[in-house]
Amino acid sequence: MPNHYFATDEQDRVRAGRMGYVPEGFGGMACRLLSLPATPPGTRPLYLLRDANDGCLLTTNPVEVTAARGSGFVLRGVAGIVFDATVQAPGTRPLYALFNPGTGEHFYVTNPEELDLAKRMGFVPQEWQGISCNVYDAADPRPDTTPLYRFLKPGSGAGHYFATEEQDRVHAGSMGYAPEGFGGIACKLLALPATPSGTRPLYLLRNANEACLLTTNPDEVTSAAGSGYVLRGVAGIVFDATVQAPGTRPLYALFNPGTGEHFYVLQGSELWCTLVTGAERQMSLRATVTTPTTGSIGSRI
């Protein structure tokens, strides 16, 4: 069992207490993060991963994000916000997730006729009854959505390419992919809520011993699977290490190669003491965190 336990969710704080951990620091708080922007009930992030061949994997399951490392997929970020597979909100329809065991391609459709065609081509439904989540139609006019674009390279035998960001769409075009479907749009996702400039998600991972890893680097989320870590979700929003916003201070990330523990501190004196007792400084500034009243991350020992 690790020495320290970090948490933002109430259920994790309760679990820490049951395992014998007690709060440490200022009211048990290590620091404060910017709270995650509010999203409608029944929604969750849709994670986007790619492999070396630009194959795409979309999932709402944090465990699958790290498990996909075994198939060569790396997290690229959050594509948008979607409704759970069991939540049929007004104006939404199922996004079906399929997989072709012969080619290794992951494929996503909203059209039942296209779903049947894909099955005849060797694709197998994934997730709950093949439904990954619920999304808005490609032609939906509401302004708070972001398109999920779909591309195909004609005559190449390559799989489909999915993208939400402009740079990925340009990349697809440069590789010879052409838009497919309604204006090249597969469906529409709820747009990611706006956050301050210079911020990014802080991902929280745990291993089987409840040890914690915090990172803003999507590549590290998937590479950490090799050390037994599994993504639990997004803990909050933080400022980049190079952005010293008013009211923030550096969050130092450290690693002890002797025990395998990841540790996070704000105080320079605590950083020095930790270094003296054997923890290596992994990155001097992983992120800067805010001190006003926002979502907090607690430390227990």
Buried (B, 14 or more C-beta within 10 A) or exposed (E): EBEBBBBBBEEBBEBBEEEEBEBBBEEBEBBBBBBBEEBEEEBBBBBBBBBEEBBBBBBBBBEBBBBBBEEBBBBBBBBBBBBBBEBBBEEBBBBBBBBBEEBEBBBBBBBEEBBEEBBEEEBEBBBEEBBBBBBBBBEBEEEEBBBBBBBBBEEEEBBBBBBBBEEBBEBBEEEEBEBBBBEBBBBBBBBBEEBEEEBBBBBBBBBEEBBBBBBBBBEBBBBBBEEBBBBBBBBBBBBBBEBBBEEBBBBBBBBBEEEEBBBBBBEEEEBEEBEEEEBEEBBEBBBBBBEEEBBBBBBBE
